[in-house]
Amino acid sequence: MDNELLTPEDMEGDENTLVLHDDEGNEITLEILVSRQDGNATYALTVDEADSEVVLLKCIEEDEDMIFEIVDDEHEDFDRVFEMFKKDFEAHGIEVEDLELD
């Protein structure tokens, strides 16, 4: 998943699954492990069902649309969000080495 900003044409799924489409129209299915509200954003610890990649998302509602940003090590909220989910990584058996921290 190379796109930092995901703006889905449509969003499907249940409360534990998000189906998003990237800029090229590729479908990305993410399982939501846990989410947390912080200010006007919701952050989610997710796993890409296709390749088991762990993905941190920032979700913001903007003009009746949901905007999804991937929170990677270059994102301005990364350190705070990483700390927010630190115990959840352990609870779900996710080792920090498994995260792609370039």
N, CA and C atoms as a LAMMPS dump frame, in Angstrom:
ITEM: TIMESTEP
0
ITEM: NUMBER OF ATOMS
306
ITEM: BOX BOUNDS ff ff ff
-5.0000000000000000e+02 5.0000000000000000e+02
-5.0000000000000000e+02 5.0000000000000000e+02
-5.0000000000000000e+02 5.0000000000000000e+02
ITEM: ATOMS id mol type element x y z
1 1 1 N 0.845 -1.174 0
2 1 2 C 0 0 0
3 1 3 C 0.888 1.234 0
4 2 1 N 1.081 1.813 -1.151
5 2 2 C 1.967 2.947 -1.258
6 2 3 C 1.268 4.277 -1.063
7 3 1 N -0.053 4.302 -1.141
8 3 2 C -0.775 5.567 -1.046
9 3 3 C -0.913 6.001 0.4
10 4 1 N -0.556 7.252 0.664
11 4 2 C -0.686 7.779 2.011
12 4 3 C -2.12 8.184 2.299
13 5 1 N -2.828 8.655 1.289
14 5 2 C -4.196 9.124 1.469
15 5 3 C -5.143 8.24 0.689
16 6 1 N -6.074 7.616 1.39
17 6 2 C -7.055 6.772 0.736
18 6 3 C -8.404 7.472 0.8
19 7 1 N -8.974 7.748 -0.348
20 7 2 C -10.304 8.345 -0.393
21 7 3 C -11.195 7.378 -1.157
22 8 1 N -11.963 6.572 -0.452
23 8 2 C -12.719 5.52 -1.119
24 8 3 C -13.852 6.067 -1.967
25 9 1 N -14.028 5.485 -3.148
26 9 2 C -15.186 5.819 -3.978
27 9 3 C -16.433 5.312 -3.273
28 10 1 N -16.303 4.167 -2.667
29 10 2 C -17.37 3.659 -1.818
30 10 3 C -16.734 2.862 -0.701
31 11 1 N -17.416 2.806 0.411
32 11 2 C -16.9 2.085 1.56
33 11 3 C -17.911 1.012 1.911
34 12 1 N -17.437 -0.2 2.012
35 12 2 C -18.3 -1.316 2.336
36 12 3 C -17.775 -1.969 3.598
37 13 1 N -18.466 -3.015 4.024
38 13 2 C -17.967 -3.8 5.131
39 13 3 C -18.842 -3.678 6.353
40 14 1 N -18.487 -4.459 7.359
41 14 2 C -19.204 -4.392 8.61
42 14 3 C -18.387 -3.575 9.592
43 15 1 N -18.753 -3.612 10.848
44 15 2 C -18.056 -2.777 11.827
45 15 3 C -16.619 -3.213 12.075
46 16 1 N -16.235 -4.422 11.66
47 16 2 C -14.871 -4.904 11.86
48 16 3 C -14.056 -4.976 10.578
49 17 1 N -14.641 -4.594 9.458
50 17 2 C -13.955 -4.679 8.175
51 17 3 C -14.207 -3.418 7.368
52 18 1 N -13.153 -2.907 6.758
53 18 2 C -13.269 -1.796 5.816
54 18 3 C -12.838 -2.29 4.447
55 19 1 N -13.595 -1.939 3.43
56 19 2 C -13.191 -2.211 2.057
57 19 3 C -13.017 -0.846 1.406
58 20 1 N -11.766 -0.524 1.081
59 20 2 C -11.433 0.768 0.49
60 20 3 C -10.899 0.559 -0.917
61 21 1 N -10.864 1.636 -1.661
62 21 2 C -10.277 1.609 -3.009
63 21 3 C -9.199 2.687 -3.072
64 22 1 N -8.003 2.294 -3.536
65 22 2 C -6.928 3.269 -3.653
66 22 3 C -7.102 4.09 -4.922
67 23 1 N -6.142 4.974 -5.193
68 23 2 C -6.232 5.871 -6.342
69 23 3 C -6.312 5.135 -7.684
70 24 1 N -5.783 3.918 -7.738
71 24 2 C -5.821 3.141 -8.974
72 24 3 C -7.062 2.259 -9.055
73 25 1 N -7.931 2.318 -8.042
74 25 2 C -9.147 1.51 -8.04
75 25 3 C -8.984 0.124 -7.455
76 26 1 N -7.79 -0.178 -6.935
77 26 2 C -7.554 -1.477 -6.322
78 26 3 C -8.3 -1.568 -4.995
79 27 1 N -8.924 -2.711 -4.755
80 27 2 C -9.666 -2.935 -3.527
81 27 3 C -8.707 -3.344 -2.404
82 28 1 N -8.868 -2.723 -1.254
83 28 2 C -8.06 -3.036 -0.086
84 28 3 C -9.026 -3.389 1.036
85 29 1 N -8.914 -4.614 1.561
86 29 2 C -9.776 -5.055 2.653
87 29 3 C -8.957 -5.058 3.935
88 30 1 N -9.415 -4.276 4.9
89 30 2 C -8.721 -4.149 6.174
90 30 3 C -9.608 -4.639 7.306
91 31 1 N -9.059 -5.495 8.157
92 31 2 C -9.75 -5.912 9.37
93 31 3 C -9.383 -4.929 10.474
94 32 1 N -10.382 -4.347 11.117
95 32 2 C -10.136 -3.408 12.215
96 32 3 C -9.962 -4.208 13.498
97 33 1 N -8.772 -4.112 14.089
98 33 2 C -8.505 -4.807 15.341
99 33 3 C -8.989 -3.992 16.534
100 34 1 N -8.734 -2.684 16.489
101 34 2 C -9.147 -1.781 17.565
102 34 3 C -9.12 -0.361 17.025
103 35 1 N -9.992 0.491 17.558
104 35 2 C -9.982 1.896 17.148
105 35 3 C -10.082 2.775 18.382
106 36 1 N -9.592 4.001 18.25
107 36 2 C -9.596 4.966 19.346
108 36 3 C -9.948 6.344 18.783
109 37 1 N -10.776 7.061 19.526
110 37 2 C -11.137 8.433 19.171
111 37 3 C -10.144 9.38 19.841
112 38 1 N -9.67 10.369 19.109
113 38 2 C -8.765 11.377 19.659
114 38 3 C -9.058 12.693 18.948
115 39 1 N -9.689 13.613 19.644
116 39 2 C -10.07 14.876 19.026
117 39 3 C -11.122 14.632 17.963
118 40 1 N -10.914 15.219 16.778
119 40 2 C -11.881 15.047 15.7
120 40 3 C -11.547 13.875 14.78
121 41 1 N -10.582 13.057 15.168
122 41 2 C -10.165 11.926 14.339
123 41 3 C -10.369 10.608 15.084
124 42 1 N -10.581 9.567 14.3
125 42 2 C -10.592 8.208 14.826
126 42 3 C -9.37 7.518 14.249
127 43 1 N -8.616 6.856 15.11
128 43 2 C -7.439 6.106 14.675
129 43 3 C -7.76 4.626 14.79
130 44 1 N -7.29 3.836 13.826
131 44 2 C -7.595 2.412 13.815
132 44 3 C -6.339 1.596 13.56
133 45 1 N -6.205 0.53 14.327
134 45 2 C -5.166 -0.463 14.105
135 45 3 C -5.814 -1.543 13.249
136 46 1 N -5.318 -1.715 12.031
137 46 2 C -5.935 -2.636 11.077
138 46 3 C -4.902 -3.603 10.512
139 47 1 N -5.41 -4.66 9.894
140 47 2 C -4.559 -5.627 9.202
141 47 3 C -5.113 -5.8 7.793
142 48 1 N -4.241 -5.66 6.798
143 48 2 C -4.603 -5.885 5.4
144 48 3 C -4.808 -7.386 5.22
145 49 1 N -6.015 -7.781 4.847
146 49 2 C -6.34 -9.207 4.73
147 49 3 C -5.566 -9.902 3.618
148 50 1 N -5.115 -9.158 2.611
149 50 2 C -4.399 -9.768 1.482
150 50 3 C -2.995 -10.218 1.855
151 51 1 N -2.297 -9.41 2.646
152 51 2 C -0.903 -9.744 2.939
153 51 3 C -0.551 -9.677 4.421
154 52 1 N -1.552 -9.561 5.283
155 52 2 C -1.376 -9.52 6.744
156 52 3 C -0.522 -8.344 7.212
157 53 1 N -0.406 -7.305 6.38
158 53 2 C 0.354 -6.116 6.757
159 53 3 C -0.444 -5.302 7.78
160 54 1 N 0.235 -4.86 8.835
161 54 2 C -0.386 -4.015 9.846
162 54 3 C -0.421 -2.588 9.32
163 55 1 N -1.601 -1.948 9.416
164 55 2 C -1.773 -0.596 8.91
165 55 3 C -2.463 0.243 9.976
166 56 1 N -1.844 1.374 10.332
167 56 2 C -2.481 2.34 11.224
168 56 3 C -3.18 3.375 10.353
169 57 1 N -4.442 3.66 10.65
170 57 2 C -5.215 4.623 9.873
171 57 3 C -5.682 5.779 10.733
172 58 1 N -5.737 6.946 10.132
173 58 2 C -6.384 8.117 10.712
174 58 3 C -7.624 8.362 9.861
175 59 1 N -8.789 8.422 10.506
176 59 2 C -10.057 8.601 9.797
177 59 3 C -10.67 9.929 10.224
178 60 1 N -10.962 10.767 9.24
179 60 2 C -11.534 12.087 9.502
180 60 3 C -12.755 12.257 8.618
181 61 1 N -13.842 12.738 9.203
182 61 2 C -15.023 13.046 8.404
183 61 3 C -14.904 14.48 7.916
184 62 1 N -14.999 14.657 6.597
185 62 2 C -14.843 15.961 5.966
186 62 3 C -15.944 16.15 4.934
187 63 1 N -16.807 17.119 5.146
188 63 2 C -17.895 17.397 4.192
189 63 3 C -18.666 16.141 3.819
190 64 1 N -19.077 15.396 4.814
191 64 2 C -19.864 14.171 4.646
192 64 3 C -19.095 13.031 3.978
193 65 1 N -17.8 13.165 3.779
194 65 2 C -16.948 12.1 3.256
195 65 3 C -15.996 11.657 4.352
196 66 1 N -15.566 10.406 4.287
197 66 2 C -14.545 9.913 5.197
198 66 3 C -13.203 9.928 4.466
199 67 1 N -12.221 10.544 5.091
200 67 2 C -10.862 10.589 4.553
201 67 3 C -10.014 9.667 5.42
202 68 1 N -9.26 8.778 4.767
203 68 2 C -8.411 7.834 5.478
204 68 3 C -6.958 8.144 5.132
205 69 1 N -6.143 8.349 6.149
206 69 2 C -4.705 8.55 5.963
207 69 3 C -3.973 7.387 6.605
208 70 1 N -2.966 6.882 5.919
209 70 2 C -2.11 5.867 6.509
210 70 3 C -1.134 6.575 7.434
211 71 1 N -1.082 6.119 8.681
212 71 2 C -0.186 6.717 9.673
213 71 3 C 1.083 5.873 9.694
214 72 1 N 2.053 6.288 8.88
215 72 2 C 3.348 5.611 8.863
216 72 3 C 4.358 6.47 9.594
217 73 1 N 5.614 6.059 9.581
218 73 2 C 6.643 6.765 10.354
219 73 3 C 6.914 8.179 9.847
220 74 1 N 6.386 8.555 8.686
221 74 2 C 6.553 9.916 8.176
222 74 3 C 5.343 10.802 8.473
223 75 1 N 4.278 10.221 9.001
224 75 2 C 3.054 10.966 9.316
225 75 3 C 3.275 11.79 10.588
226 76 1 N 2.733 12.995 10.621
227 76 2 C 2.934 13.891 11.755
228 76 3 C 2.385 13.333 13.068
229 77 1 N 1.415 12.436 13.016
230 77 2 C 0.819 11.871 14.232
231 77 3 C 1.434 10.543 14.642
232 78 1 N 2.456 10.075 13.925
233 78 2 C 2.953 8.712 14.121
234 78 3 C 3.344 8.412 15.562
235 79 1 N 4.203 9.214 16.167
236 79 2 C 4.695 8.901 17.511
237 79 3 C 3.545 8.792 18.508
238 80 1 N 2.609 9.722 18.44
239 80 2 C 1.476 9.728 19.367
240 80 3 C 0.571 8.512 19.129
241 81 1 N 0.301 8.194 17.872
242 81 2 C -0.568 7.071 17.538
243 81 3 C 0.115 5.747 17.876
244 82 1 N 1.397 5.652 17.623
245 82 2 C 2.152 4.443 17.959
246 82 3 C 2.028 4.167 19.456
247 83 1 N 2.221 5.194 20.278
248 83 2 C 2.084 5.041 21.73
249 83 3 C 0.654 4.681 22.117
250 84 1 N -0.323 5.26 21.425
251 84 2 C -1.733 5.015 21.705
252 84 3 C -2.079 3.526 21.559
253 85 1 N -1.449 2.849 20.597
254 85 2 C -1.771 1.458 20.305
255 85 3 C -0.714 0.467 20.797
256 86 1 N 0.274 0.934 21.524
257 86 2 C 1.386 0.083 21.941
258 86 3 C 0.913 -1.188 22.66
259 87 1 N -0.009 -1.057 23.604
260 87 2 C -0.51 -2.227 24.338
261 87 3 C -1.333 -3.133 23.432
262 88 1 N -1.999 -2.545 22.434
263 88 2 C -2.8 -3.337 21.509
264 88 3 C -1.927 -4.2 20.602
265 89 1 N -0.732 -3.693 20.236
266 89 2 C 0.189 -4.503 19.445
267 89 3 C 0.472 -5.802 20.192
268 90 1 N 0.814 -5.661 21.464
269 90 2 C 1.14 -6.822 22.29
270 90 3 C -0.072 -7.743 22.447
271 91 1 N -1.239 -7.161 22.719
272 91 2 C -2.455 -7.95 22.932
273 91 3 C -2.835 -8.77 21.699
274 92 1 N -2.506 -8.269 20.501
275 92 2 C -2.842 -8.965 19.257
276 92 3 C -1.658 -9.743 18.69
277 93 1 N -0.569 -9.83 19.456
278 93 2 C 0.591 -10.598 19.02
279 93 3 C 1.357 -9.96 17.876
280 94 1 N 1.276 -8.635 17.76
281 94 2 C 1.99 -7.915 16.698
282 94 3 C 3.316 -7.427 17.269
283 95 1 N 4.407 -7.913 16.692
284 95 2 C 5.713 -7.461 17.131
285 95 3 C 6.073 -6.197 16.374
286 96 1 N 6.69 -5.266 17.06
287 96 2 C 7.043 -3.983 16.442
288 96 3 C 7.93 -4.2 15.23
289 97 1 N 8.736 -5.247 15.247
290 97 2 C 9.6 -5.543 14.103
291 97 3 C 8.769 -5.863 12.872
292 98 1 N 7.505 -6.303 13.06
293 98 2 C 6.628 -6.633 11.941
294 98 3 C 6.141 -5.374 11.215
295 99 1 N 6.213 -4.233 11.873
296 99 2 C 5.765 -2.996 11.264
297 99 3 C 6.838 -2.466 10.336
298 100 1 N 6.422 -1.889 9.217
299 100 2 C 7.381 -1.326 8.274
300 100 3 C 7.676 0.095 8.687
301 101 1 N 8.778 0.29 9.405
302 101 2 C 9.182 1.611 9.873
303 101 3 C 10.418 2.027 9.091
304 102 1 N 10.201 2.631 7.947
305 102 2 C 11.313 3.005 7.062
306 102 3 C 12.045 4.232 7.586
